[in-house]
Structure formats: C-alpha cells, structure tokens
C-alpha cells in the first residue's frame, strides 16, 4: 500500500493530477487507481445500503461505518506519515500539505468537489460543494435527511489525520448536502 500512496503523492508533487493514475484494463474489465482496484457504483448505492441498515439496526449503523472508514483512513495516514519521514520533510507545514493534497486527490476522483480546506492549530475545516454520499441520499427520494450522510468521508478524514498527526482526532460533519445544506462541511479537532 505504501508504494501506491507514494505514487499518488509523487504525481501531486509533480503538479499532475492523480487522474493520471486511473487505468482501465479491458482484458480483465477492471478499473484501478494507482494499483488499487476500484469499482464504480451508482452514487445512491451506498446511501441506500446505509439507509436500509439504519431502518433495521438504528443509529449503530452510523457508528460502525464511521469506525470502519476511520480504520482505513488511519492506515493510510500512517503510511503517508512514513513517506513524509522518509523524504526528510517532516514538519507541521509538510503534514498539512500532504493532507490537503491527499484529500483533494480523493475529491478529484469522485468523492466531491473540494471548495476549501483550512488548517489552524488543532483544527481543520474541509468543505465540499458536491458529495457522492449526500447527493446519493437525496436521490433515494426520501427528502432531506435528519442526520449528516457523509459518514464514509467523515471517518476516513478522521483516520487520515490521526495517522498523519499521531494525535487523537475527533470531528463531525456540521453541514451536509444530504440534509439540504448547500455544502458538506467537516470540522475536525485534535490534541
């Protein structure tokens, strides 16, 4: 996995889009991003699965999905941290640059259009203008949600930052397109 993330960071550092790392292999009918097989799904597929689980098992669904996404993000954040240490460019500014570039890369490959990313001491705010999770939920035709819907993105952001910073990270999605807000806004704190 570290070589895959290193390839992504190398593309970003060279000023190229991570989209250059997307390959479709016609022989095996697989799409990959820097060697990670990815499968395009309808933007409402995962939101419909979550909605079904919520109706069956309740709010525990949200907690479980956020926890899982955080574990995946944590693993990636630790790898990104190791890459930064190996490059001998390890300081707060480099961590922030890596985080910003990495989140922008994920947005560039379909997670949603990043509007802004702000870092301050112990705080980050990420704002997306579009969201596959939030917009996908609205496509289910149930109207605006009562709770934020971008639970994969939230968990992943928390995990990546925790792995990069080596600090306890908490946060929430304070605005969500799936709730009828104009943007999805993630506010994160660490100590």
Rosetta blueprint (number, residue, H / E / L):
1 X L
2 X H
3 X H
4 X H
5 X H
6 X H
7 X H
8 X H
9 X H
10 X H
11 X H
12 X H
13 X H
14 X L
15 X L
16 X L
17 X L
18 X H
19 X H
20 X H
21 X H
22 X E
23 X E
24 X E
25 X E
26 X L
27 X L
28 X L
29 X L
30 X E
31 X E
32 X E
33 X E
34 X L
35 X L
36 X E
37 X E
38 X E
39 X L
40 X L
41 X L
42 X L
43 X L
44 X L
45 X H
46 X H
47 X H
48 X H
49 X H
50 X H
51 X H
52 X H
53 X H
54 X H
55 X H
56 X H
57 X H
58 X L
59 X L
60 X H
61 X H
62 X H
63 X H
64 X H
65 X H
66 X H
67 X H
68 X H
69 X H
70 X H
71 X H
72 X H
73 X H
74 X H
75 X H
76 X H
77 X H
78 X H
79 X H
80 X H
81 X H
82 X H
83 X H
84 X H
85 X H
86 X H
87 X L
88 X L
89 X L
90 X L
91 X L
92 X H
93 X H
94 X H
95 X H
96 X H
97 X H
98 X H
99 X H
100 X H
101 X H
102 X H
103 X H
104 X H
105 X H
106 X H
107 X H
108 X H
109 X H
110 X H
111 X H
112 X L
113 X L
114 X E
115 X E
116 X E
117 X E
118 X E
119 X E
120 X E
121 X L
122 X L
123 X E
124 X E
125 X E
126 X E
127 X E
128 X E
129 X L
130 X L
131 X L
132 X H
133 X H
134 X H
135 X H
136 X H
137 X H
138 X H
139 X L
140 X L
141 X L
142 X L
143 X L
144 X L
145 X L
146 X L
147 X L
148 X L
149 X L
150 X L
151 X H
152 X H
153 X H
154 X H
155 X H
156 X H
157 X H
158 X H
159 X H
160 X H
161 X H
162 X H
163 X H
164 X H
165 X H
166 X L
167 X L
168 X L
169 X E
170 X E
171 X E
172 X E
173 X E
174 X E
175 X E
176 X L
177 X H
178 X H
179 X H
180 X L
181 X L
182 X L
183 X L
184 X E
185 X E
186 X E
187 X E
188 X E
189 X E
190 X E
191 X L
